[in-house]
Amino acid sequence: MTVGTVILILLMLLGILGRSNVISAAAAILLLVQFTNSQKLYPLLERRALEAGLIFLVISVLVPFASGQVKPHEVLCSFTSLPGIIAIASGLIATHMNCQGLDLLKQYPQMMIGMVIGSIAGVAFFGGIPVGPLMAGGIAALIIQFLNWLR
């Protein structure tokens, strides 16, 4: 059994214990790829799985628009009210931080384990939702940049 397999099994178990179905399912899918000798899928998954996941995430966020739950005047309020302007600014900051997080994870992929463990702990103990290693990476990148600035 390889180190990667052991890590995936541990992550799956941690996901189950921490009630993080997303992490458990991801680890289980990668274990299935390993055990079926389909490792040739790794490059495709590495390149496109994030994109596919983001598509489904955005679809889930856009459903209220498609179903008519969000009214046109509510959309207008997002451009003219203080909470709406704060939401727009937050979106700008979050997407920038996500990009920083992706860059950080490309440079230091070993940080992913800590982010996954932190996500599991956040779900298990703080009622969090594990929507993204990218945001965790963005926060980590921000902290690292801040610490480098302090030096």
N, CA, C and O atoms as a GROMACS GRO file, in nm:
protein
  604
    1MET      N    1   0.085  -0.117   0.000
    1MET     CA    2   0.000   0.000   0.000
    1MET      C    3   0.090   0.124   0.000
    1MET      O    4   0.183   0.135   0.079
    2THR      N    5   0.060   0.217  -0.091
    2THR     CA    6   0.142   0.337  -0.102
    2THR      C    7   0.104   0.441   0.004
    2THR      O    8  -0.002   0.432   0.067
    3VAL      N    9   0.193   0.537   0.022
    3VAL     CA   10   0.167   0.645   0.116
    3VAL      C   11   0.043   0.723   0.074
    3VAL      O   12  -0.038   0.764   0.157
    4GLY      N   13   0.029   0.743  -0.057
    4GLY     CA   14  -0.088   0.815  -0.109
    4GLY      C   15  -0.217   0.744  -0.075
    4GLY      O   16  -0.317   0.808  -0.040
    5THR      N   17  -0.217   0.612  -0.086
    5THR     CA   18  -0.336   0.534  -0.054
    5THR      C   19  -0.371   0.547   0.094
    5THR      O   20  -0.487   0.565   0.130
    6VAL      N   21  -0.269   0.538   0.179
    6VAL     CA   22  -0.292   0.552   0.323
    6VAL      C   23  -0.349   0.690   0.355
    6VAL      O   24  -0.441   0.702   0.436
    7ILE      N   25  -0.294   0.793   0.293
    7ILE     CA   26  -0.344   0.929   0.316
    7ILE      C   27  -0.489   0.941   0.273
    7ILE      O   28  -0.571   1.000   0.344
    8LEU      N   29  -0.521   0.886   0.155
    8LEU     CA   30  -0.660   0.893   0.107
    8LEU      C   31  -0.755   0.819   0.201
    8LEU      O   32  -0.865   0.866   0.227
    9ILE      N   33  -0.713   0.703   0.250
    9ILE     CA   34  -0.797   0.628   0.344
    9ILE      C   35  -0.817   0.709   0.472
    9ILE      O   36  -0.929   0.718   0.524
   10LEU      N   37  -0.709   0.768   0.522
   10LEU     CA   38  -0.720   0.850   0.643
   10LEU      C   39  -0.811   0.971   0.620
   10LEU      O   40  -0.892   1.005   0.706
   11LEU      N   41  -0.797   1.035   0.505
   11LEU     CA   42  -0.883   1.150   0.475
   11LEU      C   43  -1.029   1.107   0.464
   11LEU      O   44  -1.118   1.179   0.509
   12MET      N   45  -1.054   0.993   0.404
   12MET     CA   46  -1.190   0.944   0.393
   12MET      C   47  -1.248   0.918   0.532
   12MET      O   48  -1.361   0.957   0.561
   13LEU      N   49  -1.169   0.853   0.617
   13LEU     CA   50  -1.215   0.825   0.753
   13LEU      C   51  -1.235   0.954   0.833
   13LEU      O   52  -1.334   0.968   0.906
   14LEU      N   53  -1.142   1.048   0.820
   14LEU     CA   54  -1.157   1.177   0.887
   14LEU      C   55  -1.281   1.250   0.837
   14LEU      O   56  -1.353   1.313   0.915
   15GLY      N   57  -1.305   1.241   0.708
   15GLY     CA   58  -1.425   1.302   0.651
   15GLY      C   59  -1.552   1.241   0.707
   15GLY      O   60  -1.648   1.311   0.736
   16ILE      N   61  -1.551   1.110   0.722
   16ILE     CA   62  -1.668   1.041   0.778
   16ILE      C   63  -1.687   1.081   0.924
   16ILE      O   64  -1.797   1.116   0.965
   17LEU      N   65  -1.578   1.077   1.001
   17LEU     CA   66  -1.586   1.114   1.142
   17LEU      C   67  -1.624   1.260   1.160
   17LEU      O   68  -1.696   1.296   1.253
   18GLY      N   69  -1.574   1.345   1.072
   18GLY     CA   70  -1.601   1.488   1.081
   18GLY      C   71  -1.728   1.531   1.010
   18GLY      O   72  -1.757   1.650   1.001
   19ARG      N   73  -1.805   1.434   0.960
   19ARG     CA   74  -1.930   1.461   0.889
   19ARG      C   75  -1.909   1.551   0.767
   19ARG      O   76  -1.990   1.640   0.740
   20SER      N   77  -1.802   1.529   0.695
   20SER     CA   78  -1.774   1.604   0.573
   20SER      C   79  -1.788   1.509   0.454
   20SER      O   80  -1.692   1.445   0.412
   21ASN      N   81  -1.909   1.503   0.401
   21ASN     CA   82  -1.937   1.413   0.289
   21ASN      C   83  -1.854   1.446   0.166
   21ASN      O   84  -1.814   1.357   0.091
   22VAL      N   85  -1.828   1.574   0.146
   22VAL     CA   86  -1.752   1.616   0.028
   22VAL      C   87  -1.611   1.560   0.032
   22VAL      O   88  -1.563   1.505  -0.068
   23ILE      N   89  -1.544   1.572   0.145
   23ILE     CA   90  -1.407   1.522   0.158
   23ILE      C   91  -1.406   1.370   0.151
   23ILE      O   92  -1.320   1.311   0.085
   24SER      N   93  -1.501   1.306   0.218
   24SER     CA   94  -1.508   1.159   0.214
   24SER      C   95  -1.531   1.109   0.072
   24SER      O   96  -1.465   1.015   0.028
   25ALA      N   97  -1.623   1.172   0.002
   25ALA     CA   98  -1.654   1.130  -0.135
   25ALA      C   99  -1.534   1.151  -0.227
   25ALA      O  100  -1.504   1.065  -0.310
   26ALA      N  101  -1.466   1.264  -0.213
   26ALA     CA  102  -1.350   1.292  -0.298
   26ALA      C  103  -1.241   1.188  -0.276
   26ALA      O  104  -1.183   1.136  -0.371
   27ALA      N  105  -1.213   1.157  -0.150
   27ALA     CA  106  -1.111   1.056  -0.119
   27ALA      C  107  -1.154   0.919  -0.171
   27ALA      O  108  -1.073   0.845  -0.225
   28ALA      N  109  -1.282   0.886  -0.156
   28ALA     CA  110  -1.332   0.757  -0.203
   28ALA      C  111  -1.321   0.745  -0.355
   28ALA      O  112  -1.284   0.639  -0.406
   29ILE      N  113  -1.353   0.853  -0.426
   29ILE     CA  114  -1.342   0.851  -0.572
   29ILE      C  115  -1.197   0.830  -0.614
   29ILE      O  116  -1.170   0.752  -0.706
   30LEU      N  117  -1.104   0.898  -0.548
   30LEU     CA  118  -0.963   0.880  -0.583
   30LEU      C  119  -0.914   0.741  -0.548
   30LEU      O  120  -0.831   0.684  -0.619
   31LEU      N  121  -0.964   0.684  -0.439
   31LEU     CA  122  -0.930   0.545  -0.406
   31LEU      C  123  -0.984   0.450  -0.513
   31LEU      O  124  -0.916   0.355  -0.551
   32LEU      N  125  -1.104   0.476  -0.560
   32LEU     CA  126  -1.162   0.394  -0.667
   32LEU      C  127  -1.077   0.404  -0.793
   32LEU      O  128  -1.054   0.303  -0.860
   33VAL      N  129  -1.030   0.522  -0.825
   33VAL     CA  130  -0.942   0.540  -0.941
   33VAL      C  131  -0.815   0.459  -0.922
   33VAL      O  132  -0.768   0.393  -1.015
   34GLN      N  133  -0.758   0.463  -0.800
   34GLN     CA  134  -0.636   0.387  -0.773
   34GLN      C  135  -0.660   0.237  -0.784
   34GLN      O  136  -0.583   0.166  -0.849
   35PHE      N  137  -0.766   0.190  -0.721
   35PHE     CA  138  -0.789   0.045  -0.714
   35PHE      C  139  -0.835  -0.015  -0.846
   35PHE      O  140  -0.829  -0.137  -0.863
   36THR      N  141  -0.881   0.068  -0.939
   36THR     CA  142  -0.921   0.018  -1.071
   36THR      C  143  -0.812   0.042  -1.175
   36THR      O  144  -0.836   0.028  -1.295
   37ASN      N  145  -0.694   0.077  -1.128
   37ASN     CA  146  -0.581   0.105  -1.217
   37ASN      C  147  -0.616   0.206  -1.327
   37ASN      O  148  -0.581   0.188  -1.443
   38SER      N  149  -0.685   0.309  -1.287
   38SER     CA  150  -0.724   0.415  -1.380
   38SER      C  151  -0.645   0.543  -1.355
   38SER      O  152  -0.696   0.654  -1.374
   39GLN      N  153  -0.521   0.527  -1.310
   39GLN     CA  154  -0.438   0.643  -1.277
   39GLN      C  155  -0.418   0.738  -1.394
   39GLN      O  156  -0.379   0.853  -1.376
   40LYS      N  157  -0.444   0.689  -1.515
   40LYS     CA  158  -0.432   0.777  -1.631
   40LYS      C  159  -0.533   0.892  -1.625
   40LYS      O  160  -0.521   0.990  -1.699
   41LEU      N  161  -0.632   0.880  -1.537
   41LEU     CA  162  -0.730   0.987  -1.518
   41LEU      C  163  -0.677   1.102  -1.432
   41LEU      O  164  -0.734   1.210  -1.431
   42TYR      N  165  -0.568   1.078  -1.359
   42TYR     CA  166  -0.515   1.181  -1.269
   42TYR      C  167  -0.490   1.314  -1.338
   42TYR      O  168  -0.534   1.417  -1.286
   43PRO      N  169  -0.422   1.318  -1.453
   43PRO     CA  170  -0.400   1.449  -1.517
   43PRO      C  171  -0.530   1.519  -1.554
   43PRO      O  172  -0.542   1.641  -1.539
   44LEU      N  173  -0.629   1.443  -1.602
   44LEU     CA  174  -0.758   1.501  -1.636
   44LEU      C  175  -0.827   1.554  -1.511
   44LEU      O  176  -0.880   1.665  -1.512
   45LEU      N  177  -0.827   1.477  -1.404
   45LEU     CA  178  -0.889   1.521  -1.280
   45LEU      C  179  -0.818   1.644  -1.224
   45LEU      O  180  -0.882   1.737  -1.175
   46GLU      N  181  -0.687   1.644  -1.232
   46GLU     CA  182  -0.610   1.757  -1.180
   46GLU      C  183  -0.640   1.884  -1.257
   46GLU      O  184  -0.647   1.993  -1.199
   47ARG      N  185  -0.658   1.871  -1.390
   47ARG     CA  186  -0.684   1.987  -1.474
   47ARG      C  187  -0.829   2.033  -1.469
   47ARG      O  188  -0.856   2.153  -1.467
   48ARG      N  189  -0.924   1.938  -1.466
   48ARG     CA  190  -1.064   1.972  -1.489
   48ARG      C  191  -1.159   1.954  -1.371
   48ARG      O  192  -1.269   2.009  -1.373
   49ALA      N  193  -1.120   1.879  -1.268
   49ALA     CA  194  -1.213   1.854  -1.157
   49ALA      C  195  -1.247   1.982  -1.083
   49ALA      O  196  -1.362   2.003  -1.045
   50LEU      N  197  -1.149   2.068  -1.062
   50LEU     CA  198  -1.175   2.195  -0.994
   50LEU      C  199  -1.275   2.277  -1.075
   50LEU      O  200  -1.370   2.333  -1.019
   51GLU      N  201  -1.254   2.283  -1.205
   51GLU     CA  202  -1.343   2.358  -1.292
   51GLU      C  203  -1.485   2.300  -1.288
   51GLU      O  204  -1.582   2.375  -1.279
   52ALA      N  205  -1.496   2.167  -1.293
   52ALA     CA  206  -1.628   2.102  -1.288
   52ALA      C  207  -1.696   2.129  -1.154
   52ALA      O  208  -1.816   2.157  -1.150
   53GLY      N  209  -1.621   2.121  -1.046
   53GLY     CA  210  -1.677   2.148  -0.914
   53GLY      C  211  -1.726   2.292  -0.902
   53GLY      O  212  -1.832   2.318  -0.845
   54LEU      N  213  -1.648   2.384  -0.956
   54LEU     CA  214  -1.688   2.525  -0.952
   54LEU      C  215  -1.814   2.550  -1.035
   54LEU      O  216  -1.898   2.631  -0.998
   55ILE      N  217  -1.826   2.478  -1.146
   55ILE     CA  218  -1.947   2.492  -1.228
   55ILE      C  219  -2.070   2.450  -1.146
   55ILE      O  220  -2.171   2.520  -1.144
   56PHE      N  221  -2.060   2.336  -1.077
   56PHE     CA  222  -2.173   2.290  -0.996
   56PHE      C  223  -2.199   2.384  -0.878
   56PHE      O  224  -2.314   2.405  -0.840
   57LEU      N  225  -2.095   2.439  -0.820
   57LEU     CA  226  -2.111   2.534  -0.710
   57LEU      C  227  -2.185   2.659  -0.759
   57LEU      O  228  -2.278   2.706  -0.693
   58VAL      N  229  -2.144   2.712  -0.873
   58VAL     CA  230  -2.208   2.831  -0.928
   58VAL      C  231  -2.352   2.800  -0.969
   58VAL      O  232  -2.441   2.883  -0.950
   59ILE      N  233  -2.375   2.682  -1.025
   59ILE     CA  234  -2.513   2.644  -1.059
   59ILE      C  235  -2.601   2.647  -0.935
   59ILE      O  236  -2.712   2.700  -0.939
   60SER      N  237  -2.552   2.591  -0.824
   60SER     CA  238  -2.633   2.588  -0.703
   60SER      C  239  -2.662   2.728  -0.651
   60SER      O  240  -2.769   2.753  -0.594
   61VAL      N  241  -2.569   2.821  -0.670
   61VAL     CA  242  -2.589   2.958  -0.626
   61VAL      C  243  -2.684   3.033  -0.719
   61VAL      O  244  -2.756   3.123  -0.675
   62LEU      N  245  -2.686   2.996  -0.847
   62LEU     CA  246  -2.770   3.066  -0.944
   62LEU      C  247  -2.912   3.013  -0.953
   62LEU      O  248  -2.997   3.076  -1.016
   63VAL      N  249  -2.940   2.899  -0.893
   63VAL     CA  250  -3.075   2.841  -0.899
   63VAL      C  251  -3.183   2.940  -0.854
   63VAL      O  252  -3.287   2.948  -0.920
   64PRO      N  253  -3.164   3.017  -0.746
   64PRO     CA  254  -3.269   3.113  -0.709
   64PRO      C  255  -3.301   3.216  -0.819
   64PRO      O  256  -3.414   3.262  -0.828
   65PHE      N  257  -3.202   3.251  -0.900
   65PHE     CA  258  -3.230   3.341  -1.012
   65PHE      C  259  -3.311   3.270  -1.118
   65PHE      O  260  -3.409   3.324  -1.170
   66ALA      N  261  -3.272   3.148  -1.151
   66ALA     CA  262  -3.341   3.072  -1.255
   66ALA      C  263  -3.484   3.038  -1.214
   66ALA      O  264  -3.573   3.034  -1.299
   67SER      N  265  -3.505   3.012  -1.086
   67SER     CA  266  -3.639   2.973  -1.039
   67SER      C  267  -3.728   3.093  -1.010
   67SER      O  268  -3.846   3.076  -0.979
   68GLY      N  269  -3.674   3.213  -1.020
   68GLY     CA  270  -3.753   3.333  -0.996
   68GLY      C  271  -3.765   3.372  -0.850
   68GLY      O  272  -3.844   3.460  -0.817
   69GLN      N  273  -3.689   3.308  -0.763
   69GLN     CA  274  -3.694   3.342  -0.621
   69GLN      C  275  -3.634   3.480  -0.593
   69GLN      O  276  -3.671   3.545  -0.495
   70VAL      N  277  -3.540   3.524  -0.678
   70VAL     CA  278  -3.478   3.655  -0.662
   70VAL      C  279  -3.548   3.750  -0.758
   70VAL      O  280  -3.552   3.727  -0.879
   71LYS      N  281  -3.602   3.857  -0.703
   71LYS     CA  282  -3.677   3.955  -0.782
   71LYS      C  283  -3.583   4.062  -0.838
   71LYS      O  284  -3.477   4.089  -0.780
   72PRO      N  285  -3.622   4.123  -0.952
   72PRO     CA  286  -3.535   4.226  -1.012
   72PRO      C  287  -3.500   4.341  -0.917
   72PRO      O  288  -3.388   4.391  -0.922
   73HIS      N  289  -3.592   4.382  -0.831
   73HIS     CA  290  -3.559   4.492  -0.739
   73HIS      C  291  -3.455   4.450  -0.637
   73HIS      O  292  -3.379   4.533  -0.587
   74GLU      N  293  -3.450   4.320  -0.604
   74GLU     CA  294  -3.347   4.270  -0.512
   74GLU      C  295  -3.209   4.276  -0.577
   74GLU      O  296  -3.109   4.304  -0.511
   75VAL      N  297  -3.204   4.249  -0.707
   75VAL     CA  298  -3.078   4.260  -0.780
   75VAL      C  299  -3.032   4.406  -0.782
   75VAL      O  300  -2.914   4.435  -0.761
   76LEU      N  301  -3.125   4.497  -0.805
   76LEU     CA  302  -3.093   4.639  -0.806
   76LEU      C  303  -3.040   4.684  -0.670
   76LEU      O  304  -2.949   4.767  -0.663
   77CYS      N  305  -3.096   4.630  -0.562
   77CYS     CA  306  -3.051   4.666  -0.428
   77CYS      C  307  -2.905   4.627  -0.404
   77CYS      O  308  -2.834   4.689  -0.325
   78SER      N  309  -2.860   4.524  -0.474
   78SER     CA  310  -2.721   4.482  -0.454
   78SER      C  311  -2.623   4.586  -0.507
   78SER      O  312  -2.506   4.586  -0.470
   79PHE      N  313  -2.671   4.675  -0.594
   79PHE     CA  314  -2.584   4.780  -0.647
   79PHE      C  315  -2.605   4.914  -0.578
   79PHE      O  316  -2.523   5.005  -0.592
   80THR      N  317  -2.715   4.926  -0.502
   80THR     CA  318  -2.746   5.057  -0.446
   80THR      C  319  -2.750   5.061  -0.293
   80THR      O  320  -2.760   5.169  -0.235
   81SER      N  321  -2.744   4.946  -0.229
   81SER     CA  322  -2.749   4.946  -0.082
   81SER      C  323  -2.611   4.915  -0.026
   81SER      O  324  -2.526   4.856  -0.093
   82LEU      N  325  -2.589   4.956   0.099
   82LEU     CA  326  -2.461   4.929   0.164
   82LEU      C  327  -2.434   4.778   0.175
   82LEU      O  328  -2.324   4.735   0.143
   83PRO      N  329  -2.532   4.697   0.220
   83PRO     CA  330  -2.504   4.552   0.223
   83PRO      C  331  -2.472   4.495   0.085
   83PRO      O  332  -2.387   4.407   0.072
   84GLY      N  333  -2.540   4.544  -0.018
   84GLY     CA  334  -2.513   4.497  -0.154
   84GLY      C  335  -2.374   4.533  -0.201
   84GLY      O  336  -2.304   4.452  -0.262
   85ILE      N  337  -2.332   4.656  -0.172
   85ILE     CA  338  -2.198   4.702  -0.211
   85ILE      C  339  -2.092   4.624  -0.133
   85ILE      O  340  -1.987   4.589  -0.188
   86ILE      N  341  -2.119   4.598  -0.005
   86ILE     CA  342  -2.027   4.516   0.075
   86ILE      C  343  -2.018   4.375   0.015
   86ILE      O  344  -1.909   4.317   0.010
   87ALA      N  345  -2.131   4.320  -0.029
   87ALA     CA  346  -2.131   4.187  -0.090
   87ALA      C  347  -2.048   4.184  -0.218
   87ALA      O  348  -1.974   4.089  -0.243
   88ILE      N  349  -2.061   4.289  -0.300
   88ILE     CA  350  -1.982   4.297  -0.423
   88ILE      C  351  -1.834   4.305  -0.390
   88ILE      O  352  -1.752   4.234  -0.450
   89ALA      N  353  -1.798   4.390  -0.294
   89ALA     CA  354  -1.658   4.403  -0.253
   89ALA      C  355  -1.607   4.270  -0.196
   89ALA      O  356  -1.493   4.231  -0.223
   90SER      N  357  -1.689   4.204  -0.119
   90SER     CA  358  -1.650   4.074  -0.063
   90SER      C  359  -1.624   3.972  -0.173
   90SER      O  360  -1.528   3.895  -0.165
   91GLY      N  361  -1.708   3.973  -0.274
   91GLY     CA  362  -1.687   3.883  -0.388
   91GLY      C  363  -1.556   3.911  -0.460
   91GLY      O  364  -1.485   3.818  -0.499
   92LEU      N  365  -1.524   4.038  -0.477
   92LEU     CA  366  -1.398   4.075  -0.540
   92LEU      C  367  -1.279   4.027  -0.457
   92LEU      O  368  -1.184   3.968  -0.509
   93ILE      N  369  -1.286   4.051  -0.326
   93ILE     CA  370  -1.176   4.010  -0.237
   93ILE      C  371  -1.164   3.859  -0.233
   93ILE      O  372  -1.054   3.805  -0.240
   94ALA      N  373  -1.278   3.790  -0.222
   94ALA     CA  374  -1.276   3.643  -0.213
   94ALA      C  375  -1.218   3.579  -0.339
   94ALA      O  376  -1.138   3.486  -0.330
   95THR      N  377  -1.257   3.630  -0.457
   95THR     CA  378  -1.203   3.570  -0.579
   95THR      C  379  -1.054   3.596  -0.592
   95THR      O  380  -0.980   3.510  -0.641
   96HIS      N  381  -1.010   3.714  -0.549
   96HIS     CA  382  -0.865   3.741  -0.551
   96HIS      C  383  -0.792   3.646  -0.455
   96HIS      O  384  -0.688   3.591  -0.489
   97MET      N  385  -0.850   3.628  -0.335
   97MET     CA  386  -0.787   3.538  -0.237
   97MET      C  387  -0.788   3.394  -0.287
   97MET      O  388  -0.692   3.320  -0.263
   98ASN      N  389  -0.895   3.353  -0.355
   98ASN     CA  390  -0.899   3.217  -0.410
   98ASN      C  391  -0.788   3.196  -0.512
   98ASN      O  392  -0.728   3.089  -0.518
   99CYS      N  393  -0.763   3.297  -0.593
   99CYS     CA  394  -0.654   3.288  -0.691
   99CYS      C  395  -0.519   3.274  -0.620
   99CYS      O  396  -0.434   3.195  -0.660
  100GLN      N  397  -0.501   3.354  -0.513
  100GLN     CA  398  -0.379   3.344  -0.434
  100GLN      C  399  -0.367   3.204  -0.372
  100GLN      O  400  -0.258   3.146  -0.367
  101GLY      N  401  -0.479   3.151  -0.326
  101GLY     CA  402  -0.480   3.017  -0.267
  101GLY      C  403  -0.443   2.910  -0.368
  101GLY      O  404  -0.368   2.818  -0.336
  102LEU      N  405  -0.495   2.922  -0.490
  102LEU     CA  406  -0.460   2.825  -0.595
  102LEU      C  407  -0.312   2.832  -0.626
  102LEU      O  408  -0.247   2.728  -0.642
  103ASP      N  409  -0.258   2.952  -0.636
  103ASP     CA  410  -0.115   2.968  -0.661
  103ASP      C  411  -0.032   2.905  -0.548
  103ASP      O  412   0.067   2.838  -0.573
  104LEU      N  413  -0.075   2.928  -0.424
  104LEU     CA  414  -0.005   2.873  -0.308
  104LEU      C  415  -0.008   2.720  -0.311
  104LEU      O  416   0.093   2.655  -0.285
  105LEU      N  417  -0.125   2.663  -0.342
  105LEU     CA  418  -0.136   2.516  -0.344
  105LEU      C  419  -0.056   2.455  -0.459
  105LEU      O  420  -0.007   2.343  -0.447
  106LYS      N  421  -0.043   2.526  -0.569
  106LYS     CA  422   0.042   2.478  -0.678
  106LYS      C  423   0.188   2.478  -0.635
  106LYS      O  424   0.264   2.388  -0.670
  107GLN      N  425   0.227   2.579  -0.558
  107GLN     CA  426   0.365   2.591  -0.513
  107GLN      C  427   0.395   2.495  -0.398
  107GLN      O  428   0.504   2.438  -0.392
  108TYR      N  429   0.300   2.477  -0.308
  108TYR     CA  430   0.318   2.391  -0.189
  108TYR      C  431   0.201   2.294  -0.175
  108TYR      O  432   0.118   2.311  -0.086
  109PRO      N  433   0.192   2.194  -0.262
  109PRO     CA  434   0.077   2.102  -0.256
  109PRO      C  435   0.065   2.028  -0.123
  109PRO      O  436  -0.044   1.982  -0.088
  110GLN      N  437   0.174   2.017  -0.049
  110GLN     CA  438   0.169   1.948   0.080
  110GLN      C  439   0.082   2.022   0.181
  110GLN      O  440   0.040   1.964   0.281
  111MET      N  441   0.055   2.150   0.157
  111MET     CA  442  -0.031   2.227   0.247
  111MET      C  443  -0.176   2.180   0.241
  111MET      O  444  -0.255   2.208   0.332
  112MET      N  445  -0.212   2.109   0.135
  112MET     CA  446  -0.350   2.064   0.118
  112MET      C  447  -0.396   1.977   0.235
  112MET      O  448  -0.510   1.987   0.278
  113ILE      N  449  -0.307   1.892   0.286
  113ILE     CA  450  -0.344   1.803   0.396
  113ILE      C  451  -0.388   1.886   0.517
  113ILE      O  452  -0.492   1.858   0.577
  114GLY      N  453  -0.310   1.987   0.552
  114GLY     CA  454  -0.346   2.072   0.665
  114GLY      C  455  -0.478   2.145   0.642
  114GLY      O  456  -0.558   2.160   0.734
  115MET      N  457  -0.500   2.190   0.519
  115MET     CA  458  -0.624   2.259   0.488
  115MET      C  459  -0.743   2.166   0.496
  115MET      O  460  -0.850   2.205   0.543
  116VAL      N  461  -0.725   2.042   0.451
  116VAL     CA  462  -0.834   1.944   0.459
  116VAL      C  463  -0.863   1.911   0.605
  116VAL      O  464  -0.979   1.903   0.644
  117ILE      N  465  -0.759   1.891   0.684
  117ILE     CA  466  -0.779   1.862   0.827
  117ILE      C  467  -0.847   1.982   0.895
  117ILE      O  468  -0.938   1.963   0.976
  118GLY      N  469  -0.804   2.102   0.862
  118GLY     CA  470  -0.870   2.221   0.915
  118GLY      C  471  -1.016   2.230   0.872
  118GLY      O  472  -1.102   2.269   0.951
  119SER      N  473  -1.045   2.194   0.747
  119SER     CA  474  -1.183   2.195   0.698
  119SER      C  475  -1.268   2.093   0.773
  119SER      O  476  -1.382   2.121   0.810
  120ILE      N  477  -1.211   1.975   0.795
  120ILE     CA  478  -1.284   1.872   0.868
  120ILE      C  479  -1.312   1.918   1.010
  120ILE      O  480  -1.423   1.901   1.061
  121ALA      N  481  -1.212   1.976   1.075
  121ALA     CA  482  -1.232   2.028   1.212
  121ALA      C  483  -1.336   2.139   1.212
  121ALA      O  484  -1.418   2.147   1.304
  122GLY      N  485  -1.334   2.224   1.112
  122GLY     CA  486  -1.433   2.331   1.102
  122GLY      C  487  -1.574   2.278   1.087
  122GLY      O  488  -1.668   2.333   1.145
  123VAL      N  489  -1.590   2.171   1.009
  123VAL     CA  490  -1.722   2.109   0.993
  123VAL      C  491  -1.764   2.041   1.122
  123VAL      O  492  -1.876   2.060   1.170
  124ALA      N  493  -1.673   1.963   1.180
  124ALA     CA  494  -1.707   1.883   1.297
  124ALA      C  495  -1.733   1.966   1.422
  124ALA      O  496  -1.825   1.935   1.498
  125PHE      N  497  -1.654   2.071   1.444
  125PHE     CA  498  -1.661   2.143   1.570
  125PHE      C  499  -1.725   2.281   1.563
  125PHE      O  500  -1.768   2.335   1.664
  126PHE      N  501  -1.732   2.338   1.442
  126PHE     CA  502  -1.784   2.474   1.432
  126PHE      C  503  -1.903   2.485   1.336
  126PHE      O  504  -1.949   2.596   1.307
  127GLY      N  505  -1.954   2.371   1.287
  127GLY     CA  506  -2.069   2.374   1.198
  127GLY      C  507  -2.039   2.437   1.063
  127GLY      O  508  -2.130   2.489   0.998
  128GLY      N  509  -1.913   2.432   1.021
  128GLY     CA  510  -1.874   2.493   0.895
  128GLY      C  511  -1.917   2.413   0.774
  128GLY      O  512  -1.968   2.302   0.786
  129ILE      N  513  -1.896   2.471   0.658
  129ILE     CA  514  -1.927   2.406   0.530
  129ILE      C  515  -1.798   2.402   0.449
  129ILE      O  516  -1.739   2.507   0.421
  130PRO      N  517  -1.753   2.282   0.412
  130PRO     CA  518  -1.623   2.270   0.343
  130PRO      C  519  -1.632   2.303   0.194
  130PRO      O  520  -1.623   2.214   0.110
  131VAL      N  521  -1.652   2.432   0.162
  131VAL     CA  522  -1.664   2.468   0.022
  131VAL      C  523  -1.533   2.496  -0.047
  131VAL      O  524  -1.528   2.509  -0.169
  132GLY      N  525  -1.425   2.505   0.030
  132GLY     CA  526  -1.309   2.529  -0.050
  132GLY      C  527  -1.172   2.535   0.009
  132GLY      O  528  -1.142   2.618   0.095
  133PRO      N  529  -1.090   2.443  -0.039
  133PRO     CA  530  -0.947   2.454  -0.011
  133PRO      C  531  -0.888   2.581  -0.072
  133PRO      O  532  -0.787   2.632  -0.024
  134LEU      N  533  -0.951   2.632  -0.178
  134LEU     CA  534  -0.898   2.754  -0.239
  134LEU      C  535  -0.909   2.871  -0.143
  134LEU      O  536  -0.816   2.950  -0.130
  135MET      N  537  -1.023   2.883  -0.076
  135MET     CA  538  -1.037   2.993   0.020
  135MET      C  539  -0.941   2.971   0.137
  135MET      O  540  -0.879   3.065   0.185
  136ALA      N  541  -0.931   2.847   0.183
  136ALA     CA  542  -0.834   2.817   0.290
  136ALA      C  543  -0.693   2.853   0.242
  136ALA      O  544  -0.613   2.909   0.318
  137GLY      N  545  -0.663   2.820   0.118
  137GLY     CA  546  -0.533   2.855   0.061
  137GLY      C  547  -0.517   3.006   0.050
  137GLY      O  548  -0.408   3.059   0.074
  138GLY      N  549  -0.623   3.075   0.014
  138GLY     CA  550  -0.618   3.221   0.005
  138GLY      C  551  -0.591   3.285   0.140
  138GLY      O  552  -0.512   3.379   0.150
  139ILE      N  553  -0.656   3.233   0.243
  139ILE     CA  554  -0.632   3.284   0.378
  139ILE      C  555  -0.489   3.253   0.420
  139ILE      O  556  -0.421   3.338   0.477
  140ALA      N  557  -0.443   3.130   0.390
  140ALA     CA  558  -0.305   3.093   0.423
  140ALA      C  559  -0.207   3.184   0.349
  140ALA      O  560  -0.108   3.230   0.407
  141ALA      N  561  -0.234   3.210   0.221
  141ALA     CA  562  -0.146   3.299   0.144
  141ALA      C  563  -0.143   3.438   0.203
  141ALA      O  564  -0.037   3.501   0.211
  142LEU      N  565  -0.258   3.488   0.245
  142LEU     CA  566  -0.265   3.621   0.307
  142LEU      C  567  -0.184   3.625   0.437
  142LEU      O  568  -0.111   3.720   0.461
  143ILE      N  569  -0.197   3.522   0.519
  143ILE     CA  570  -0.122   3.516   0.646
  143ILE      C  571   0.028   3.506   0.618
  143ILE      O  572   0.108   3.573   0.684
  144ILE      N  573   0.066   3.423   0.521
  144ILE     CA  574   0.208   3.408   0.487
  144ILE      C  575   0.264   3.540   0.435
  144ILE      O  576   0.374   3.580   0.473
  145GLN      N  577   0.187   3.608   0.349
  145GLN     CA  578   0.233   3.739   0.298
  145GLN      C  579   0.247   3.840   0.412
  145GLN      O  580   0.342   3.918   0.415
  146PHE      N  581   0.153   3.837   0.505
  146PHE     CA  582   0.159   3.927   0.620
  146PHE      C  583   0.281   3.898   0.706
  146PHE      O  584   0.350   3.990   0.750
  147LEU      N  585   0.307   3.768   0.732
  147LEU     CA  586   0.424   3.730   0.814
  147LEU      C  587   0.554   3.769   0.742
  147LEU      O  588   0.648   3.814   0.807
  148ASN      N  589   0.559   3.750   0.611
  148ASN     CA  590   0.677   3.792   0.535
  148ASN      C  591   0.696   3.943   0.540
  148ASN      O  592   0.809   3.991   0.545
  149TRP      N  593   0.586   4.018   0.539
  149TRP     CA  594   0.592   4.162   0.548
  149TRP      C  595   0.645   4.208   0.684
  149TRP      O  596   0.716   4.308   0.692
  150LEU      N  597   0.610   4.133   0.791
  150LEU     CA  598   0.655   4.168   0.926
  150LEU      C  599   0.806   4.147   0.944
  150LEU      O  600   0.866   4.210   1.031
  151ARG      N  601   0.865   4.060   0.866
  151ARG     CA  602   1.008   4.031   0.882
  151ARG      C  603   1.090   4.145   0.844
  151ARG      O  604   1.213   4.138   0.851
   0.00000   0.00000   0.00000
